[in-house]
Amino acid sequence: MQFLDGDERRERVIEELKRIGISVEAVKALSVHGALIERGSSIILAITDIIKQFRLVKRGADLVILADEKSVLKDASDEKFGGIIAHSFLFPYYPIINEKLLEDLEKMYKRHVIVESLQNVILEHKLASTRLIIKPEYFLYDKLRRLTAIYPPSRRFVKEMFRGSRGEINMVLDGFLKAIKDLVDQGILEERHGGYSPTDRFVHEVLSRKTVYDRFSDELEHFFKLYLTASFSSPLDAIRNIRFDLDVLVPVKIPDPSKMLYMETSIGPQPLAMSRGIRDFIRETYGVRSIDVKLRKVGSVFNSTYFASFKIDDHEEKIFVKKYLNWTDFKWVAAWLWAIGVKNFSVLASSRMSNEIYFINKLSELGFNTAEILHINWPKKIIFQRFIDGADGLKALKNADEPRIFDDISYRMGKTLAEVHEKGICIGDCNPFTFIFGSDGKIYLIDLEQCSFEDSKSWDLCELLFYTAHYLSSGEVDRFSKNVVQGYLKVGEEDVVKDALDQRFLRIFVPWTPLWIQSKIRKVVTEILRS
């Protein structure tokens, strides 16, 4: 069946309905989906209440879908029938009867598709998804890829759409843009850099109620609904029915949706799928030859952090690079095992990297100083940051040549921690290396991969006090503890300080900080609380 424009197209569709026993008077809405010119296969969607639920009628290479309005609404809003009816709106269509109802159904379905895709993106990228910039094409290509993978009969219509003009794709995208506008108004998406990002509220909502298991379950549910509602008893039946249809058996070439995802950085949006090494990034961004880049690994044997230095106009530039590891990252596996029941550390590389990306930006927005993100290599779990010229908290304490300087450094660490807590954020792994005392006189916060909104303020303070004490002399421990707590109480809550002495926390530091040192800290903190 081939369709022309205008009246001729209308007449041919109505004639086709008559052949299967449906009069135009009984039709509430009618449309043709798929090929819009004289070529290929098409789908006729007829909404009529003389049908209970829906019926599929094959007419050669084409398909007629007869459905009552209630069933179409259910499938468009939540893929009640696996999307077997609503999938028609993923293709360009020509409305014949009741254009308003068809437009409403299209927007409803595309809103569902977008929210479904957003949930999958959020489950994969977690908190970092708030920094994603998503092009509208992503939602169409992502859905088409998943649909053609689990339901081969759809491939014919997808192929013919991509064989057509760009205008046909744009027709489908126009519907997505209308649905996106609704989601912006509802606070689910926000416009950013020519694309769209899920809002903070929506990301936290999804992460609080969805898991990767839920995502897998949703995909399976769609899979089985599609085959059941298409009148196949199993996926094998579908394969047998299309064994001679090469157009259906051959996979469809759909643009890669991952190329429609960008990540916001301090030097502008960058493709998320980009996987650049350190020297490649510096060469492409700063125009410096790879041979002129000095690369040095820093930290312990279990640490994957690097400094890259290079010259631009006789001025030395430095970049800090951090690679996140999974179970091979001994530090976090050991910490997680040792602290079970007290503190739940994130171990997976994707979770830790996502946390750090989110909280670097979040804390910066709240007025704290962080190391700007320059580039993100998501496939290899690497982030590139601006190098902060300064000394970490421990080095600053050791370099203090006067007691008042030592006291001031300690006090500022405690006060800064309390200010972070005041915003509802916990560091998670708060130690002297979290604080960088910059050469510009500012305090910078780094190593934020264990940050969260969990109520673990007392743990943060406890770790700062008892972990740092390992590196200090007996006399320094007293001064440090006193000034950190006084700085904390300038802004923070007294109950947090009290709970920081909880024995559940202290037992974790026994192998690290001797009991007699712990006793000194407890005495100092208790005296401050009493006063």
C-alpha positions as CSV (number, residue, x, y, z in Angstrom):
1,M,0.0,0.0,0.0
2,Q,1.3,3.4,-1.0
3,F,0.0,6.8,0.2
4,L,-0.2,10.1,-1.5
5,D,-0.9,13.5,-0.1
6,G,-4.2,15.1,0.8
7,D,-7.6,13.7,-0.4
8,E,-6.2,10.8,-2.3
9,R,-4.4,9.5,0.8
10,R,-7.5,9.9,2.9
11,E,-9.6,8.0,0.4
12,R,-7.2,5.1,0.1
13,V,-7.0,4.8,3.9
14,I,-10.8,4.8,4.3
15,E,-11.1,2.3,1.5
16,E,-8.7,0.0,3.3
17,L,-10.7,0.2,6.5
18,K,-13.9,-0.7,4.6
19,R,-12.2,-3.8,3.3
20,I,-11.7,-5.0,6.9
21,G,-15.3,-4.0,8.0
22,I,-14.7,-0.6,9.6
23,S,-16.8,2.4,8.5
24,V,-15.4,5.9,8.7
25,E,-18.4,6.9,10.9
26,A,-17.3,4.6,13.6
27,V,-13.7,6.0,13.7
28,K,-12.8,8.6,16.4
29,A,-9.3,9.3,15.1
30,L,-7.4,8.1,12.1
31,S,-3.8,8.5,11.0
32,V,-1.1,7.0,8.7
33,H,2.3,6.4,10.2
34,G,5.6,5.5,8.5
35,A,6.3,6.3,4.9
36,L,4.6,9.6,3.9
37,I,5.3,9.4,0.2
38,E,4.8,6.8,-2.5
39,R,7.1,4.1,-1.1
40,G,7.6,1.5,1.6
41,S,5.3,0.2,4.3
42,S,2.9,2.1,6.5
43,I,0.8,1.7,9.7
44,I,-2.8,2.8,9.8
45,L,-4.0,3.7,13.3
46,A,-7.8,3.7,13.7
47,I,-9.2,4.6,17.1
48,T,-12.7,3.2,17.3
49,D,-14.9,1.9,20.2
50,I,-16.4,-0.9,18.2
51,I,-13.2,-2.7,19.0
52,K,-12.5,-3.9,22.6
53,Q,-8.8,-3.2,23.4
54,F,-7.1,-3.6,20.0
55,R,-6.6,-5.8,17.0
56,L,-3.7,-6.0,14.5
57,V,-4.5,-6.7,10.9
58,K,-1.7,-7.4,8.4
59,R,-2.3,-6.1,4.9
60,G,0.7,-7.3,2.8
61,A,3.8,-5.4,4.1
62,D,1.6,-2.9,6.0
63,L,-0.2,-3.0,9.3
64,V,-3.6,-1.8,10.5
65,I,-4.0,-1.2,14.2
66,L,-7.6,-1.0,15.4
67,A,-8.0,0.1,19.0
68,D,-10.5,1.7,21.4
69,E,-9.6,5.1,22.9
70,K,-9.1,3.7,26.4
71,S,-6.5,1.2,25.3
72,V,-4.6,3.7,23.2
73,L,-4.5,6.1,26.2
74,K,-3.1,3.3,28.4
75,D,-0.4,2.3,25.9
76,A,0.6,5.9,25.2
77,S,0.9,6.8,28.9
78,D,2.7,3.8,30.2
79,E,3.1,1.2,27.5
80,K,0.4,-0.9,29.0
81,F,0.5,-3.2,26.0
82,G,4.3,-3.0,25.5
83,G,3.9,0.0,23.2
84,I,2.5,-2.0,20.3
85,I,0.0,0.8,19.6
86,A,2.0,3.8,20.8
87,H,5.2,2.9,18.9
88,S,3.4,4.3,15.8
89,F,4.2,7.8,17.1
90,L,7.9,7.1,16.8
91,F,7.5,7.5,13.0
92,P,6.3,10.5,11.0
93,Y,2.5,10.5,10.6
94,Y,-0.3,12.1,8.7
95,P,-3.4,12.9,10.7
96,I,-6.7,12.2,8.8
97,I,-9.4,12.4,11.5
98,N,-9.2,14.2,14.9
99,E,-5.8,15.8,14.7
100,K,-6.1,17.2,18.2
101,L,-6.5,13.8,19.9
102,L,-3.6,12.4,17.9
103,E,-1.4,15.3,18.9
104,D,-2.3,14.7,22.6
105,L,-1.5,11.0,22.3
106,E,1.8,11.7,20.6
107,K,2.8,14.2,23.3
108,M,1.7,11.8,26.1
109,Y,3.7,8.9,24.6
110,K,6.8,10.9,23.9
111,R,6.7,12.3,27.4
112,H,6.7,8.7,28.7
113,V,9.7,7.8,26.4
114,I,11.7,10.7,27.6
115,V,11.1,10.0,31.3
116,E,12.0,6.4,30.7
117,S,15.2,7.3,29.0
118,L,16.1,9.9,31.6
119,Q,15.6,7.2,34.4
120,N,18.1,4.9,32.6
121,V,20.6,7.7,32.1
122,I,20.3,8.7,35.8
123,L,20.8,5.1,37.0
124,E,23.9,4.8,34.8
125,H,25.5,8.2,35.7
126,K,23.9,8.7,39.1
127,L,24.4,12.2,40.6
128,A,26.7,13.3,37.7
129,S,23.6,13.1,35.5
130,T,22.7,16.6,36.8
131,R,25.7,17.8,34.7
132,L,24.7,16.0,31.5
133,I,23.5,18.0,28.5
134,I,21.2,15.8,26.4
135,K,20.3,16.7,22.8
136,P,16.6,16.0,21.9
137,E,17.7,13.4,19.3
138,Y,19.0,11.2,22.1
139,F,15.5,10.3,23.3
140,L,14.4,9.2,19.8
141,Y,17.5,7.2,18.9
142,D,17.7,5.6,22.3
143,K,14.1,4.4,22.1
144,L,14.5,3.2,18.5
145,R,17.7,1.2,19.3
146,R,16.0,-0.6,22.2
147,L,12.8,-1.2,20.2
148,T,14.6,-2.6,17.1
149,A,16.7,-4.9,19.4
150,I,13.8,-6.5,21.2
151,Y,11.1,-6.3,18.5
152,P,12.5,-7.1,15.0
153,P,9.1,-6.4,13.1
154,S,9.6,-2.7,13.9
155,R,12.9,-2.7,11.9
156,R,11.1,-2.3,8.5
157,F,9.4,1.0,9.5
158,V,12.6,2.3,11.2
159,K,14.7,1.6,8.1
160,E,12.3,3.3,5.8
161,M,12.1,6.4,8.0
162,F,15.9,6.8,7.8
163,R,15.9,6.2,4.1
164,G,13.6,9.2,3.7
165,S,14.4,12.8,4.0
166,R,15.7,14.6,7.1
167,G,12.3,16.3,7.2
168,E,10.7,13.0,8.3
169,I,13.0,12.7,11.3
170,N,12.4,16.4,12.1
171,M,8.6,15.7,12.1
172,V,9.2,13.0,14.8
173,L,11.6,15.3,16.8
174,D,9.0,18.1,16.8
175,G,6.8,15.9,18.9
176,F,9.7,15.3,21.3
177,L,10.4,19.0,21.6
178,K,6.7,19.6,22.6
179,A,7.0,16.9,25.3
180,I,10.3,18.3,26.5
181,K,8.7,21.7,26.9
182,D,6.1,20.2,29.2
183,L,8.8,18.4,31.2
184,V,10.7,21.7,31.6
185,D,7.5,23.3,32.9
186,Q,7.1,20.5,35.4
187,G,10.6,20.8,36.8
188,I,11.9,17.5,35.4
189,L,14.2,19.0,32.8
190,E,16.0,22.3,32.5
191,E,17.5,23.9,29.4
192,R,21.2,24.2,29.3
193,H,23.8,25.0,26.6
194,G,21.4,24.1,23.7
195,G,20.3,20.8,25.3
196,Y,18.5,19.6,28.4
197,S,19.6,18.4,31.8
198,P,17.6,16.5,34.4
199,T,17.0,18.7,37.4
200,D,18.5,18.0,40.8
201,R,15.1,17.2,42.2
202,F,14.3,14.6,39.6
203,V,17.7,13.0,39.8
204,H,17.4,12.5,43.6
205,E,13.9,11.3,43.2
206,V,14.9,8.6,40.7
207,L,17.9,7.5,42.7
208,S,15.8,7.2,45.9
209,R,13.3,4.8,44.4
210,K,15.0,3.1,41.4
211,T,17.9,0.6,41.1
212,V,19.7,-0.9,38.2
213,Y,17.6,-4.0,38.9
214,D,14.5,-2.0,38.3
215,R,15.9,-0.8,35.0
216,F,16.5,-4.4,33.9
217,S,13.0,-5.4,35.1
218,D,11.4,-2.6,33.1
219,E,13.2,-3.7,29.9
220,L,12.1,-7.3,30.4
221,E,8.5,-6.2,31.1
222,H,8.4,-4.2,27.8
223,F,9.9,-7.2,26.0
224,F,7.3,-9.7,27.1
225,K,4.3,-7.3,26.8
226,L,5.3,-6.5,23.2
227,Y,5.3,-10.2,22.1
228,L,2.2,-11.1,24.1
229,T,0.2,-8.2,22.7
230,A,1.4,-8.8,19.2
231,S,-0.3,-12.2,19.4
232,F,3.0,-14.2,19.5
233,S,3.1,-17.0,22.1
234,S,6.9,-16.5,22.4
235,P,9.7,-14.6,20.8
236,L,10.6,-17.7,18.8
237,D,7.2,-17.5,17.0
238,A,8.1,-14.0,15.9
239,I,11.4,-15.1,14.5
240,R,9.8,-18.0,12.6
241,N,7.2,-15.5,11.1
242,I,9.9,-13.2,9.8
243,R,12.5,-15.7,8.6
244,F,12.1,-14.8,4.9
245,D,12.0,-11.1,5.5
246,L,15.6,-9.9,5.1
247,D,14.6,-6.3,5.7
248,V,13.5,-7.4,9.2
249,L,16.4,-9.8,10.0
250,V,19.1,-7.3,9.2
251,P,19.9,-4.9,12.1
252,V,19.0,-1.2,11.6
253,K,21.7,1.5,11.5
254,I,20.5,4.1,14.0
255,P,22.7,7.0,15.0
256,D,24.6,6.3,18.2
257,P,22.5,8.0,21.0
258,S,25.6,8.2,23.3
259,K,27.0,10.9,20.9
260,M,24.0,13.1,21.8
261,L,25.2,13.2,25.5
262,Y,27.6,16.0,26.7
263,M,29.0,16.8,30.1
264,E,29.3,20.3,31.4
265,T,32.9,21.4,32.4
266,S,34.5,24.7,33.2
267,I,35.8,25.0,29.6
268,G,32.4,24.2,28.0
269,P,30.3,21.1,27.2
270,Q,32.2,18.1,26.0
271,P,31.0,14.8,24.4
272,L,30.5,12.2,27.1
273,A,31.5,9.4,24.8
274,M,34.9,11.0,24.1
275,S,37.8,9.0,25.5
276,R,40.9,11.1,25.5
277,G,44.2,10.4,27.3
278,I,46.1,13.0,29.2
279,R,48.5,14.0,26.5
280,D,45.7,14.0,23.8
281,F,43.5,16.3,25.9
282,I,46.4,18.8,26.5
283,R,47.4,18.7,22.8
284,E,43.8,19.3,21.6
285,T,42.8,21.8,24.2
286,Y,46.0,23.8,24.7
287,G,47.9,23.2,21.5
288,V,50.9,21.7,23.3
289,R,52.8,18.8,21.7
290,S,52.6,15.5,23.5
291,I,56.4,15.4,23.8
292,D,56.4,18.7,25.8
293,V,54.0,17.4,28.5
294,K,55.6,16.2,31.7
295,L,53.6,13.5,33.4
296,R,54.1,12.4,37.0
297,K,52.3,9.8,39.1
298,V,51.6,11.0,42.6
299,G,50.4,9.3,45.8
300,S,50.8,5.8,47.0
301,V,51.1,2.6,45.0
302,F,47.3,2.2,45.3
303,N,46.6,5.7,44.0
304,S,45.9,6.5,40.4
305,T,46.5,10.2,40.4
306,Y,48.8,12.2,38.1
307,F,50.1,15.7,37.6
308,A,50.6,16.9,34.1
309,S,52.7,20.1,33.5
310,F,53.4,22.0,30.3
311,K,54.4,25.5,29.3
312,I,52.2,28.1,27.5
313,D,54.0,31.4,26.6
314,D,56.8,30.7,29.1
315,H,54.1,30.1,31.9
316,E,53.9,26.7,33.5
317,E,50.4,25.1,33.6
318,K,49.5,22.1,35.7
319,I,46.6,19.7,35.5
320,F,45.5,17.2,38.1
321,V,44.2,13.9,36.7
322,K,42.5,11.2,38.7
323,K,41.5,7.6,37.5
324,Y,38.9,5.7,39.5
325,L,39.4,2.0,40.0
326,N,36.9,-0.7,41.1
327,W,37.8,-3.7,43.2
328,T,41.5,-3.2,42.4
329,D,41.3,0.0,44.4
330,F,42.6,-1.5,47.6
331,K,42.0,1.6,49.7
332,W,38.2,1.7,49.4
333,V,37.7,-2.1,49.5
334,A,39.7,-2.2,52.8
335,A,37.9,0.8,54.2
336,W,34.5,-0.6,53.3
337,L,35.3,-3.9,54.9
338,W,36.8,-2.4,58.1
339,A,34.0,0.1,58.6
340,I,31.0,-2.2,57.9
341,G,28.1,-1.3,60.2
342,V,29.5,2.2,61.0
343,K,30.2,3.9,57.6
344,N,29.1,2.8,54.2
345,F,31.8,3.8,51.7
346,S,31.2,3.8,48.0
347,V,33.4,1.3,46.3
348,L,32.4,1.2,42.6
349,A,34.4,3.5,40.4
350,S,31.3,4.8,38.6
351,S,29.6,5.8,41.9
352,R,32.7,7.5,43.3
353,M,33.4,9.4,40.1
354,S,29.8,10.4,39.8
355,N,29.7,11.7,43.4
356,E,32.9,13.7,42.9
357,I,31.6,15.3,39.7
358,Y,28.4,16.3,41.3
359,F,29.8,17.6,44.6
360,I,32.7,19.5,43.0
361,N,30.0,21.5,41.2
362,K,27.5,21.6,44.0
363,L,29.9,22.9,46.6
364,S,31.2,25.5,44.1
365,E,27.7,26.7,43.5
366,L,27.2,27.0,47.3
367,G,30.3,29.3,47.5
368,F,33.0,26.8,48.5
369,N,36.3,26.6,46.6
370,T,36.8,23.4,44.5
371,A,39.2,22.3,41.7
372,E,37.3,23.0,38.4
373,I,36.7,20.1,36.2
374,L,38.3,20.5,32.7
375,H,37.5,17.2,31.1
376,I,35.7,13.9,31.9
377,N,36.7,10.6,30.3
378,W,33.6,8.7,31.3
379,P,34.4,5.4,29.5
380,K,37.7,5.1,31.3
381,K,36.6,6.8,34.5
382,I,39.1,9.6,34.5
383,I,38.5,13.3,35.4
384,F,40.9,16.2,34.6
385,Q,40.9,19.1,37.0
386,R,42.6,22.5,37.5
387,F,45.7,22.1,39.7
388,I,45.5,23.9,43.0
389,D,48.8,25.5,44.0
390,G,49.0,25.1,47.7
391,A,49.6,22.7,50.6
392,D,47.2,20.1,52.0
393,G,46.1,20.4,55.6
394,L,48.7,18.1,57.0
395,K,51.6,19.8,55.1
396,A,50.2,23.2,56.2
397,L,50.3,22.1,59.8
398,K,53.8,20.7,59.6
399,N,55.0,23.9,57.8
400,A,53.5,26.2,60.4
401,D,56.5,27.9,62.0
402,E,54.5,29.7,64.7
403,P,51.8,28.3,67.1
404,R,49.3,30.9,66.0
405,I,49.6,29.8,62.4
406,F,49.1,26.1,63.5
407,D,46.1,27.2,65.5
408,D,44.6,29.2,62.6
409,I,45.0,26.3,60.2
410,S,43.3,23.9,62.6
411,Y,40.5,26.4,63.3
412,R,39.8,27.0,59.7
413,M,39.5,23.3,58.9
414,G,36.9,22.8,61.7
415,K,35.0,25.9,60.6
416,T,35.0,25.0,56.9
417,L,33.7,21.5,57.7
418,A,30.9,23.0,59.8
419,E,30.0,25.3,56.9
420,V,29.8,22.3,54.6
421,H,27.6,20.5,57.1
422,E,25.4,23.5,57.4
423,K,24.5,23.0,53.7
424,G,23.4,19.4,54.4
425,I,26.5,17.9,52.8
426,C,28.8,15.3,54.4
427,I,32.4,14.8,53.1
428,G,32.3,11.0,53.9
429,D,36.1,10.8,53.9
430,C,37.2,13.9,55.8
431,N,40.9,14.0,56.6
432,P,43.6,16.7,56.5
433,F,44.2,16.0,52.8
434,T,40.6,17.1,52.0
435,F,41.7,20.7,52.6
436,I,44.1,22.5,50.4
437,F,45.4,25.8,51.7
438,G,46.0,27.7,48.4
439,S,48.7,30.2,47.7
440,D,45.9,32.7,47.2
441,G,44.9,32.3,50.9
442,K,41.7,30.3,50.1
443,I,40.8,26.8,51.4
444,Y,39.9,24.4,48.6
445,L,38.0,21.1,49.1
446,I,39.2,18.1,47.2
447,D,38.7,14.3,47.1
448,L,35.0,14.5,47.3
449,E,34.2,11.0,45.9
450,Q,32.6,9.9,49.2
451,C,30.4,13.0,49.6
452,S,26.7,12.5,50.2
453,F,23.6,14.1,51.7
454,E,23.6,11.4,54.4
455,D,23.6,12.4,58.1
456,S,27.2,11.4,58.9
457,K,28.4,14.7,60.2
458,S,29.8,13.2,63.4
459,W,31.7,10.7,61.4
460,D,33.3,13.5,59.3
461,L,34.5,15.3,62.5
462,C,35.6,12.1,64.2
463,E,37.8,11.2,61.2
464,L,39.3,14.6,60.9
465,L,40.3,14.6,64.6
466,F,41.4,11.0,65.1
467,Y,42.9,10.3,61.6
468,T,45.0,13.5,61.6
469,A,46.2,12.7,65.1
470,H,48.3,9.8,63.8
471,Y,50.6,12.3,62.1
472,L,51.0,14.8,65.0
473,S,53.1,14.9,68.1
474,S,51.5,14.6,71.5
475,G,51.6,18.3,72.1
476,E,50.2,19.1,68.6
477,V,47.3,16.7,69.1
478,D,45.9,18.9,72.0
479,R,46.3,22.1,70.0
480,F,44.8,20.6,66.8
481,S,41.8,19.0,68.6
482,K,41.0,22.2,70.5
483,N,41.1,24.5,67.5
484,V,39.3,22.2,65.1
485,V,36.4,21.8,67.6
486,Q,36.3,25.5,68.4
487,G,36.2,26.3,64.7
488,Y,33.5,23.7,64.2
489,L,31.3,25.1,67.0
490,K,31.5,28.6,65.5
491,V,29.0,27.4,62.9
492,G,28.2,23.7,63.7
493,E,26.0,21.9,66.2
494,E,27.2,20.8,69.6
495,D,25.4,17.4,69.3
496,V,27.6,16.6,66.2
497,V,30.7,17.2,68.4
498,K,29.3,15.0,71.2
499,D,28.5,12.1,68.8
500,A,32.0,12.4,67.2
501,L,33.3,10.6,70.4
502,D,31.0,7.6,69.8
503,Q,32.8,4.4,70.5
504,R,31.5,2.9,67.3
505,F,33.6,5.4,65.4
506,L,36.6,5.3,67.7
507,R,37.2,1.6,67.5
508,I,37.9,2.0,63.7
509,F,40.9,4.2,64.5
510,V,42.5,1.9,67.1
511,P,45.1,0.4,64.7
512,W,45.8,3.9,63.3
513,T,45.7,6.1,66.4
514,P,46.8,4.6,69.7
515,L,44.3,4.5,72.6
516,W,46.3,7.0,74.7
517,I,46.3,9.5,71.9
518,Q,42.5,9.0,71.5
519,S,42.1,9.6,75.2
520,K,43.9,12.9,74.9
521,I,41.6,14.0,72.1
522,R,38.5,12.9,74.0
523,K,39.6,14.9,77.1
524,V,40.2,18.1,75.1
525,V,36.8,17.8,73.3
526,T,34.9,17.0,76.5
527,E,36.5,20.0,78.3
528,I,35.4,22.3,75.4
529,L,31.9,20.9,75.5
530,R,31.7,21.5,79.3
531,S,32.9,25.0,79.0
